[in-house]
């Protein structure tokens, strides 16, 4: 648990300790995962576990933890739901986030987008472009650029080492061609990418 507390933003540790100390759920920090920031699940032996990706952004880490903790609290009240991000989860998530938003945990630049997000929280932070964009100012990846900042035709590389060519905006996402295969993939406008050096 030591690594968990070290990844939290200043001013949030005591609130998180109070939450965790009264419940019998395992909280585990994992390596980065491509498909999710965290999860809540029942282990084969019957124990319950919340896992959160290790990340350099303490505010994203905290929100992810509270997001998953809300799943745990809903399970304690009503068991599993077909819609895991339905009204029960939304209301529980809002209730759990209030002490953090009302305190001095989040910087001023995050309070407005976070408060707007909590009116009707999404299943993932990445589904809320405004909050996702605001959070990126605290990421440790200054060598990367937002897709919306780049010119059409720019080549960029993703963590999977594949290279893409920036195409046109389709509603809220950019259609990008994978170099070598010609396949088209859609990327959110607030996605951060590493631009390929000029050849």
C-alpha positions in Angstrom: 0.0 0.0 0.0 3.0 2.3 0.4 3.3 2.8 -3.3 -0.4 3.6 -3.5 -0.2 6.5 -1.1 3.0 7.9 -2.8 1.0 8.3 -6.0 -1.8 10.4 -4.5 -1.9 14.2 -4.7 -1.0 16.2 -1.7 -3.9 16.6 0.7 -5.7 13.5 -0.3 -3.9 10.8 1.7 -5.9 11.1 5.0 -9.3 10.9 3.1 -8.1 7.8 1.2 -6.8 6.1 4.3 -10.1 6.7 6.0 -11.9 5.1 3.1 -9.7 2.0 2.8 -9.2 1.3 6.6 -12.9 0.4 7.1 -13.3 -2.0 4.1 -11.9 -5.5 3.3 -10.9 -4.9 -0.3 -7.4 -5.3 -1.7 -6.0 -2.1 -3.4 -3.2 -2.8 -5.8 -1.1 -0.6 -8.1 -0.2 -2.2 -11.4 1.9 -1.4 -14.4 0.4 0.5 -17.3 -2.4 -1.2 -19.2 -3.5 -0.1 -22.7 -7.2 -0.7 -22.3 -8.0 0.7 -18.9 -6.7 2.9 -16.1 -8.1 0.7 -13.3 -10.7 -2.0 -12.4 -12.7 -3.6 -9.7 -13.2 -7.4 -9.6 -13.6 -10.5 -7.6 -10.5 -12.7 -7.4 -10.7 -16.5 -7.9 -10.4 -17.2 -4.2 -13.3 -14.8 -3.4 -11.5 -11.7 -2.3 -12.3 -8.3 -4.0 -9.6 -6.2 -5.6 -9.3 -2.7 -6.9 -6.3 -2.2 -9.2 -5.1 1.1 -10.5 -2.4 1.7 -13.1 0.8 3.4 -11.9 0.7 6.8 -13.4 2.7 10.0 -13.1 -0.4 12.3 -12.9 -1.5 12.2 -9.2 -4.9 13.8 -10.0 -5.8 11.2 -12.7 -4.6 8.5 -10.2 -6.9 9.8 -7.5 -10.0 10.1 -9.7 -9.4 6.6 -11.1 -9.1 5.2 -7.5 -12.4 6.9 -6.4 -14.1 5.7 -9.7 -13.2 2.1 -8.8 -14.0 2.6 -5.1 -17.5 3.6 -6.2 -17.9 0.2 -8.0 -16.9 -1.5 -4.7 -19.4 0.5 -2.6 -22.2 -0.1 -5.1 -21.4 -3.9 -5.0 -21.7 -3.8 -1.2 -25.1 -2.2 -1.4 -26.8 -4.0 -4.3 -24.4 -6.5 -5.9 -23.4 -6.4 -9.6 -25.4 -4.4 -12.1 -25.9 -5.1 -15.8 -25.0 -1.4 -16.3 -21.9 -0.9 -14.1 -21.8 2.9 -14.8 -25.6 3.5 -14.3 -27.3 5.7 -11.8 -26.2 3.8 -8.7 -22.6 4.1 -9.6 -22.9 7.8 -10.8 -24.5 8.8 -7.5 -22.0 6.9 -5.4 -19.0 8.3 -7.4 -20.4 11.9 -6.9 -20.8 11.3 -3.1 -17.3 9.9 -2.8 -15.7 12.7 -4.8 -17.3 15.6 -2.9 -14.8 15.7 0.0 -11.9 15.9 -2.4 -13.4 18.6 -4.6 -14.5 20.6 -1.6 -11.1 20.4 0.0 -7.8 21.7 -1.2 -6.7 18.7 -3.2 -7.3 19.8 -6.8 -5.6 22.9 -8.4 -7.9 25.7 -9.6 -7.4 24.8 -13.2 -9.0 21.4 -12.6 -11.9 22.3 -10.4 -14.3 23.7 -13.1 -13.9 20.8 -15.6 -14.0 18.2 -12.8 -17.2 19.8 -11.3 -18.7 19.7 -14.8 -17.7 16.1 -15.2 -19.3 15.1 -11.9 -22.7 16.3 -13.0 -23.0 13.2 -15.1 -19.7 11.2 -14.9 -18.7 9.1 -17.8 -17.5 5.5 -17.7 -14.0 6.7 -18.4 -12.1 10.0 -18.1 -11.1 9.7 -21.7 -14.8 10.0 -22.7 -14.8 13.6 -21.3 -12.5 15.6 -23.6 -12.6 18.8 -21.5 -11.5 17.1 -18.3 -9.1 14.8 -20.1 -7.4 17.8 -21.7 -7.2 19.7 -18.4 -5.6 16.7 -16.7 -2.9 16.5 -19.4 -1.2 19.6 -18.0 0.0 17.5 -15.1 1.3 14.6 -17.2 5.0 14.0 -17.5 5.2 13.8 -21.3 6.2 17.3 -22.5 7.8 15.8 -25.6 4.3 14.9 -26.9 1.7 16.9 -28.8 -2.1 16.9 -28.9 -3.5 15.5 -32.2 -5.6 18.6 -32.7 -2.5 20.8 -32.7 -0.9 18.9 -35.6 -1.3 19.6 -39.3 -2.9 17.0 -41.6 -0.4 14.6 -43.0 1.8 14.7 -39.8 3.4 11.3 -39.0 3.3 10.3 -35.3 4.1 7.2 -33.3 2.0 5.6 -30.6 3.2 3.5 -27.5 2.7 0.4 -29.6 5.5 1.6 -31.8 3.2 1.9 -34.9 3.3 5.0 -37.0 0.2 6.8 -38.2 -0.5 9.6 -40.6 -2.9 12.3 -39.4 -6.1 12.6 -41.5 -9.3 14.5 -41.5 -11.5 15.2 -38.5 -14.6 13.1 -38.4 -17.0 14.6 -35.9 -15.0 14.3 -32.7 -12.2 12.0 -33.8 -9.4 12.1 -36.4 -9.1 9.4 -39.0 -5.5 8.4 -39.2 -3.9 5.9 -41.6 -1.6 3.3 -40.2 1.7 3.4 -42.1 2.5 0.1 -43.8 -1.1 -1.4 -43.7 -3.2 1.6 -44.9 -5.8 0.7 -42.3 -7.7 3.7 -40.8 -8.0 4.2 -37.0 -9.8 7.0 -35.1 -8.1 9.0 -32.5 -9.6 11.4 -30.0 -8.6 15.1 -30.5 -7.1 15.3 -27.0 -4.9 12.2 -27.6 -1.2 13.0 -26.9 1.2 11.6 -29.5 4.9 11.7 -30.3 5.6 13.3 -33.6 8.0 11.5 -35.9 11.2 13.5 -36.7 11.5 14.8 -40.2 13.3 12.4 -42.5 
